Amino acid sequence: MDREVGVDIDYEFVERVQRLADEEDFLAKVEENDRLARYPAESVNALKGLGVPGMSVHQQFGGLGHNIATRAKVAEVIAYSDPTTAACMNMHWSALDLIGPYAFVVEGMGVLMTEAATRQAMFCGAASIPSGDLDAAKAGVRFRRVDGGWLGGGRVGYATGSAGADYAGAIGTVVDDSGEPAGRKLLVLFPPVDTPGIRIIEDWDAMGLRGTATNTIEINETFVEDKYAFVRDLDEPQPTVTDFQGERQHMAFGLLNLSGGGMQLGHCRRIVDYMAGYLTERKGGIAVQIKGQESSARGDFGWAQATFGRMALVGSYRWNSALSVGKPFSSSRHHAGEPGASQPLRRLPHPPDDRRGGQGVLPLGRRPRHRYRSAV
């Protein structure tokens, strides 16, 4: 695995996640999960065995306390094998990012973070208009203060991972008894999914991501206990929060989805590896036979090299595992090139003397192949 200098990443943990994704063959389940719109429960449960859902929960609440850099790398390796599972895990992490700092000052949020760390409870959150709706002003949830909690309802969408969630979250408007907004206050709530009045509407049907269960949450005159909610007053400064060691905890509003970058990188690596493998395997172009002419791999053509560089030198060690899902090409689980051929690429600022890489893309020096290679 490539190691970024100066970045504090627990590579050992990242490699454990990569090995798990290989051993449990996350990739083999992707196609069927999408076809059946099935939540990837097997893969998520396997990740629970390593503590991945609660990996970034503070140690004060029983979590592993990994930083965002390590989590981004974990998101990358999961997404390389299974984008559906990666999306569900990223939504869960985003929910924990939202409530995590408040766990030090709001008792109920501390209990939820402990649940996430020790029981590997899963969270989903919905703050957007439902899938298919067009007007944000007609969506959302509104709650008013009552004895012991909050009463209200509404509809919110894009609750990724809802089919496997223990807690369903939303960010709502605080209203007075007349139903008008009470100042500029937001109510963040994460009640259990089986709370009376909460219903998950299975209306998600995005090809390639059907298994993410990014559904709409409908809340009908639901009572939410205080322990599952807190108020964020936008006219008040955010509190300064410290952990038991006195270290300041940064509030998460505006800092969500930081591990999403790692997830997208994993997607990109899969796409590049798939294309590199395809162009290496496919022979010839136009479907005609010419006497005395041998078919060359598409990867040997100038246009392919201009985009990807030399095909034998591009991609991760496992590009062919992507092909095994639909089996349109080789089902081998290893790169077709010689061992040790995997190399990082760089784009030079001026045309190189050696034009084989095309448009300034040349392989750097040779190096041993690793089980996991960052694209950075």
N, C-alpha and C positions, 0 to 999 in steps of 0.2 A: 504494500500500500504506500502511495506517495504521502509524505509527511510535510505539512506546511510549516515552515520555520516561523516561530514566534506566535503560533496559534495553539492555545491550550486545549487540545482535543484528546479524549480518551480513546485512542485507536484500538486498544485491546477490546473495549466494549463494542466499538463499531464492527470489528472483525467477527465478534461473537454473533452479532445480529446477521452479518453476511453469511456466516456458516449455517445459521439456522434457516435463513431463506433458501439456501441451497438444499440442505438436508430435508426440509419439509416441502421442497419443490413448490414454492409459492406460484411460480410461473405457470405450472401445469393446470392450476385451478382458475386462471384468469378468464379464459374464453368461456367456460361453462358458467362461471359466476355472472358474467355479463349477459349471456344468453338467457339465463333464468332470473336475472335481476336479483341475485342472491348475495346477501351480505357475506363478506369473507370471514365468517366466524372461526374457521379452522386456523387461518393464518393469524388472526388477531389473538386467539387463545394461545397459540404458540409463542407469540411475542410477549404475552403476559408472563410466560414462564421465565423470561429474562428480566422482567420488570420494566419493559419498554414503555408501557403507557404512563407509568409514574416516574420515568427516568429523570425528569427535571424538577420534580417536587422537592422542596427544601428538606434537608435532613431533619429539621425540627419537627416535621410532620411524618417522618418515617420514609421519606423518599431517598433516591440515590443522589440527588443534588447535582446532576450533570448540567453543564453550561449549554448555552444556545449553540455554540460551535459544534459540540459533540452531537447535539440533537439534530442539527442540520445534516451532518454526515450520516447519521442513522436514517434520516428521511430519504437521503439520496440512495442508500443501498436497498431500502425497502422498495422505493419507487422503481428502481431498475428491474426488480423481479415482479412487482405487482403494484401498479398505479392505484388500484382500488383500495387496497389495504393502506397504502401511504396516505391517500386522501382522508380516509377515516381517522387514521392516527393523527394527522395534522389538525383536523378539526378538534379532536379531543385535547391535544396540546394547547390549541388556541384558547379553548375554554378555561383550561387551567392557568394559562397566562393572564387571563382576564381577572380571575378571582384570587390568584395566588398571593399577591402582596397584601390584599385585604384580610387574608387568613391570620395575619399577625395582630390585627386590631378588631376583627369581627369573629366572634367565637364560632358561629355557624359555618363560616367559610373555612376555618381551621379544621373543623370536623370533616368537611367535604374533601379537603386536601389530604387528610389522613385516610379517608376512604379510597381516594385515588392511589395512594402510595401503598397501603397495606393490603387492601382487598382488590386492587387493580380495577376499581369501579370505572366505568366508561362514561364520558360526557359528550353530549352534542349541543351545539348552540345554533340558534336561528335569530338573525337580526335583519334579514332582507325581506323584500316583498316575495310572496309565494311564487313558485314557478308558474308561468303563464299569466300572472297578473301584470298590469302595466303601470299602475298609479301607486306610488309609495304612500301617498297621503291617505289612501283607503285601506292600508294594511297596518301592521304593527299591533302591539298590545298596550292596554291602558289599565292601570291599577290605582285603587284608592285605599287609603289607610283604614283598617278596621281593627278591632280588638285582637291582639295576638298575631297580626300579620297583614296580608294584603288580599284584596278581592278585585277580580277583574278578568279580562280576557281579550281575545283578538286572534289574528292569524299572522304567522311569520313563516318564512320559507328558507330553503337551502340548509336544512339541518342535517348535514352530512354525518353519516354513521348512526342515524336515528334507530335503525333496526337492531343495533347492538348496544344501545345506550342504557345506562341505569338512571342517568339524570339528564333532563332536557332543559336547556337554558334559553333565555331570551333577554333582550334589553328593551324595557318598556317605558312609557311615559307615566309619570306620577300625576294623577288628577285629583281635583277636590270633589266634594259630594255632588257638585253640579255637573261633573264630567269635564270641566275645563282644566287645562294644564296648570299645575301648582308650581309656578316658577319654572326654572330650567333644571328640573330634576329628572334623573334617569333611575329607573329601578332595574337592577341586575338580579335576575332570579334563576335558580337552578333546582327546581323541585324534582322529586322522583318521577319517572315517566308514568308510573301507575297512579299518580295523584288523580282523584276524581275530577273530571272535567277536562283533562288533557287527552287529546286524541292525535295520533300521528296518521296523516293522510298519505297513503302511498301513491303519490302523483309524479314521481320522478322517473323519467325514461330517456336519459341521455345516452346515446349509443357509445359504448366503450367505458362508461362509468355507471352503468345501471346498478351495479352491486354496491355503490357507495351509499345507497338509501338516503339520498339528499332530499328528503321529503319535506312536506309542509306540516307545521305543528298548529293545531287548532286548540284554543283555550277558551272554554265556555264557562263564564261566571265561576271561576275557580278560586278557591281559598288557598293561598300559599303562606305557610308559617314563616315567621320572622327568621328562623334559623336557615332558611333556604334563600334569603334575599338580603340585599343591602342597597342603600341609596347613594347615588353619586350626584352631588349638587354642583353643576357646572359653574355656578357663580362663586363657589368657595375654592380656595387653593387645595390641592391634593395634600393629604396628610403625609408627613415624613414618617416612614415606617422602618424600623430596624428589627433584625432577628435577635435571637437570644445571645449572640456574640457581639451585638452592637453594630453589625454591618447593615448599611442602608439597603433597602429593597426598592427597586425602581417600580413605579406604578405602571401598569400594563396598557392603559388607554393610549392608543396610537402606536403601540409596539407589538401588535398581534401578528401572527403568521410569519414570524421571522424564519421559521424552519421551512416555510414554503419554497424558499430559494433552493434549498437542498433537494426538495422533492422534484422541482422542475429540472434540476440538473440531472437527476436520475432518469427522468423521462427522456431528456435529450441524449444521454449516453445510450439508452436502449435504441432510440431511433437511428443514431449514427452507426451503432454496431450492427443493427439489422441491415441497413443499406450497404455497409461495407461487406457484410457476408454475402448478400444477394449479388452484388456486383462482382465479387470474386468467384462465385459459383456459376453464374450465368455465362454461357458461351455464345458468342455471335450476336448479331443485331437483326438485320432484315432476314426474314424466313425464306431464304433462297440458297441453293447450293451452286457453287462455282468451282469448276474443275481446277484442281491444284491449289485451292485456297483453304487453309485451315482456320477453324473458328478460334478466335482469341477470347479470353475472359473480358467481360465488359469493363472490369477494373483496369485493364491495360489501355483503354481508350483515353484520349486526351481530355475529353469533357469530364470523365469520371475522376481522373487524377487532378484536374483543376479544382474540383470540389472537395475531394476527400484526401488527396495525396496518393501515395502508392498504396494500393489496396491491401497488400500483404502486411503493411505496417500500421494499419488503422484499426481501431476498435479494441474492445476489451477481450479478455480471453474467452468469454462465453457468448460471443455474438450469435452463434447458431442456436442457442437455447431459445432465442426469440422466435426462430423459424419453426420450432417444434410445436408451437401452439396450434397453428393451422396446418402444419406439415406441407406447405407449398414447395419447400425446398428440402435441403438436407436436415435430418433430425439428429445429427451428431451434436454432442454437447461440448465440442471443443473447436477451437479456431482451426481453420484449414491450413493456416500458414505453419512454418516450422517453429518449434519451441523457441521461446525467447525473442520472437520477432516483434512483439507488441512494443510500440514506441510512441512517446508523446509527440505532438506536432507543434510547430510554431509558424506564424506568418511573418515573413520578413518585410521590411519597409521598401525594398527594391527588388527587381527580378534577379534571381540567383543565376549563377553560371550553369548549374545543373538544372535543366528544365524538366526533369522527370517528375518533380513534385507538382509542377504547374502553378502559375499565379503566386509564386512566393511561398508555397506550402511545402516544407521539407521535413523529413523526420530528423529528430535529434539523434544522439548516439544510441547504440544498442544497449539493452539492459535486460535483466531477467524478468520473466513474466510473473505477475503477482495474482493472487486469487481475487483481489479487489484493486482496481486502479482508479484513482480520482481523475476526472477530466480537467481539473484545475491546473 
